[in-house]
Amino acid sequence: MPTVHLLDYVAGNIRSLVNAINQVGYEVEWIKSPDDVKNAEKLILPGVGHFGHCLSQLNKGGYLEPIRQHIDAGKPFMGICVGLQALFQGSEEDTDVPGLGLIPTRMRQFNDSTKSVPHIGWNSAMNTHFGGSTERSFYGLRPTSKYYYVHSYAALYESGSLESDGWSVATATYGEEEFIGAIARDNIFATQFHPEKSGQAGLRVIRAFLNSDKDHLLSPDMVVGKGEDGLTRRVIACLDVRTNDSGDLVVTKGDQYDVREKSEMDAGGQVRNLGKPVDMAKKYYEQGADEVTFLNITSFRNCPLADTPMLEILRRTSETVFVPLTIGGGIKDAVDTDGTHVSALDVATMYFKSGADKVSIGSDAVFAAEDYYSAGEKLSGQTAIETISNAYGKQAVVVSVDPKRVYVDRPEHTHHHTLKTVHPNAAGQSYCWYQCTVKGGRETRDMDVRQLVQAVEAMGAGEILLNCIDKDGSNSGFDLELINDVKAAIKIPVIASSGAGNPGHFAEVFRKTTTDAALGAGMFHRGEYTVSQVKDYLQADGFLVRQFEADQ
């Protein structure tokens, strides 16, 4: 196979990029020293996380000047995410650290107050066509395709300013702001989105770069105007994974977290087996799932270094599933079976190296929030959320929240944040607060959901996976009141979870709340509905969604 050189400076989930490169017919050779850059013909610089940290790491390692020399020599160069941002003069994220300065503008933080930050999800890359044909594009980009973005800072677009200097530009819009999604000139190509996580559309982009297919003619059904610009509604498939009674890892699903079959003859029942994790993840990817989440609810989470079965699931899944993968369960400081202390960061790194893009933290986030408030809302710098987000970026950290309703007669009867609900309980109480739970909902804590999400946002969480114990397994729809209440309290994105039973529930949650994504599990696992049926329903109802693209 032909080769491409890859420069990894602890850039998060690099395995997915390697798998994508292999998928399009190339082998990867690693850049291990600045001298290796001189031997590279095609060079890819990926990156996630903090601009200042990434550029400082490159500078400290002695890579910036060799990268400049590679580009000046006319050799093919591709930057991904922070790899794109490195081409600019600098970023508001860290004004003291300069970029390569090849593009004379700076990265700016999204400031549309109506939108969540980070900008996470599937968005466009629309060719601006300054001075050129509307029927041509570059490096396999299509206006009808969607690409996966995850970032808080962007290069805001000014019409014609870069094109007049020879750059080809493709943009996306987020709220009222238009920003650069991809840019190219001569031997340089860079994307703000992650092509390795953008399904077949992203693989097509990687293949075009590696094959030096810079310019291509769009077919009549792909000309500008056919695609819809903007962020799509994300539909996520979630797989609860645990060992069954035979010791095999299976996908299961419970009602209020009880995953055993109900039987008149056997009160305990067998662990509900709905399928094999790798096979089901691939199926949902091919149905058009925008992300796949694995929640590891097996006993392996108590000894992380022995969690080889779950690591193998991630490795195998990432070979054929080219959308973001999240892993939750056991992301915390631990002591392994041989007495070795393993930090939450070490555990997360293990999962990232195996193919995960995000880690989901549950009970440990509640305990960390309790400490945060006990310390007078001061950060310790030592929590799992802080250490992982500082190393890999806030977009890599999801906090999974498991609240349940507690009804009261009047708001003053509790010191917690309450809301007046349109769903009073049997006793006629119409006020409630949402109590946080830990250990899979088995224990309650004296903390409400608003306190929790505001604390973890301050710690550096990038997204909230918002479950609801009252709704779990009910197939009655999402808890809209809970979702709106949490969305009003924080700026980071929220994934609505628990209660989805049919496609109409997804349309309802997107119409009646400002949630950033919605997650389904049991309705997909039981074969009642497919992800593609949910997408078709949403599209027919006027929502912008990403449909699965076949390899072409």
Residue, then its C-alpha position, 0 to 999 in steps of 0.5 A: m500500500p502507498t503511505v502517508h505520514l501522520l504526526d500525533y502529539v496526543a491528539g485524542n482518538i488517533r485510531s479512527l484516523v488511522n482506520a479511515i486512512n487504511q479504509v481508503g487504501y493507504e498505510v500510516e507511517w508515524i512521525k516520531s521526530p522532527d527529522d522524520v518530517k523531512n522524509a514525508e511526502k504526504l503529511i497529515l496533522p490532526g488535532v483536538g483540544h486547546f489551541g495553545h496547548c497543541l501549538s505549544q506541544l508542536n513548538k516544544g517538540g521542534y515540529l513547527e519549522p519542519i512543518r513550514q519547510h514541508i509546506d514551502a517545499g510544495k509537498p501535500f499537507m492536510g490539517i484536521c481541526v486544530g491542524l487547520q487552526a494551526l495555519f492561522q495567525g493565532s486564536e482567541e483561545d490563547t492569545d500568547v501562542p502564535g500559529l503558523g501564520l499562513i492565513p492572515t486571520r485569527m480564530r474566534q470563539f462562537n458568540d451567538s448567545t442562542k447557540s450551544v458551545p462547543h459547536i458539536g454535530w453534523n454541518s455543511a462545507m459549502n464551496t464559496h466559489f469566489g470567481g469560479s464555477t458553481e459546478r466545481s468543488f475541491y477535495g471531494l466536498r459536496p454541498t449535499s453532504k454533512y460533516y462532523y464538527v466539534h469545536s468552540y473556536a472558528a475562523l469566521y468568514e469574510s466574503g472574498s478576502l481569502e479567495s482573492d489570495g488564491w484560497s478555495v474556501a468551503t463554509a458552514t453556518y452556526g446560528e448567525e455566524e458563517f465560518i470556514g469549514a475547509i480551505a485549500r491552496d496549492n499543496i495545502f488542504a485543511t478541514q475544521f471538521h473531522p473527516e475520519k468521523s464523517g462517514q462516507a462523506g469524510l472518507r471521500v475527502i481523505r481519499a481525494f487528498l491522498n490521491s491528489d484529486k484537488d478539483h472535481l466537477l459536481s454532478p447536476d444533482m450536487v450543484v450549490g443550492k441543492g444542499e441545505d446549509g446548517l447544523t442537522r438534528r443529531v440522532i444517537a444510538c445508545l448500547d448498554v453493554r454488560t456481561n451475561d450469565s455466560g460471561d459474554l459481552v452483550v447489548t442489553k436494556g432495562d426498565q429503570y436499570d433492571v436488565r434481567e428478564k422477568s419470569e414467573m418461574d425465576a424472579g431473577g431471570q437471565v440478563r436480557n440479550l439483545g445482540k452483539p455490540v460490534d454488530m449492532a453498532k455497525k448496523y446503526y451506523e449503516q442506518g444513519a446514526d450520527e453517533v454511537t454510545f457504549l455504556n459499559i455496565t459490566s463488572f469490568r469497570n471496577c478493574p480498568l486495566a482488565d477491561t480488555p473485552m470492552l477495549e476490543i469492542l472499541r477497536r473492532t467497532s472503530e474499524t467499520v464505524f466512521v462516526p463518533l464513539t462514546i464510552g461510559g462506565g468506570i471513567k474514574d480513579a481506581v486501584d487495579t487488581d494488582g494494587t496499581h493506582v490508575s487515574a481517570l485520565d489513564v483510563a480515558t487514554m486507554y479508551f481513546k487509544s482503542g477508538a473512543d472519541k468521548v468518555s462519559i462520566g456518571s457517578d464520579a461527576v456527582f461526587a466531584a460536584e459535591d466537593y466543588y460546592s463544599a469548597g465554595e465553588k472552587l475547582s480542585g484541578q484534580t477531578a476526572i472531568e478537569t484532568i481529561s478535558n485539560a488533556y484532550g479538550k472539553q469536547a472529549v468529556v460527556v457527563s451522564v446525568d441520572p435524575k429523578r423527580v421529587y414532588v413537593d407541595r410548594p417551592e419553599h418546602t425544599h432548598h432545591h431548584t423547583l419547577k411547576t409541572v404540567h404532570p402532577n403526581a397522584a397526590g396532586q402535587s404540581y411542583c417538583w425538583y430533579q434529584c441526582t442519583v449515583k450507581g445506576g440510579r440505586e442511590t440518591r444525593d442531596m443535589d438537584v440537576r441544575q446544581l450538577v450541570q452547572a458544576v460540571e460545566a465549570m469543571g470543563a465538561g463539553e456535553i451533558l447526556l441527560n437521562c431521566i429515571d422516571k422515563d427510562g423504559s417507558n416508551s412515553g417520550f422524553d421529559l420535555e420539562l427536564i430538558n428545557d430546565v437544564k438547557a436554560a441553566i448551561k451553555i454546553p450542548v445537551i443530549a436528550s435521553s430516556g423515554a423514546g418509543n417512536p419517531g414522533h418522540f424525536a420530532e416532539v423533543f426537537r420541536k418543543t425543546t432546544t436540545d442539541a441531540a436525542l438518543g434512542a436505545g430500546m426501540f432500536h434494539r428491539g427492532e420496533y424502529t430503525v434509525s433511518q425511519v426516525k431520520d425519514y420521519l424528522q425530514a418529512d416533518g421539516f427537520l434538517v437531518r443527515q442521511f447515510e451516504a453509500d460508498q461512491 
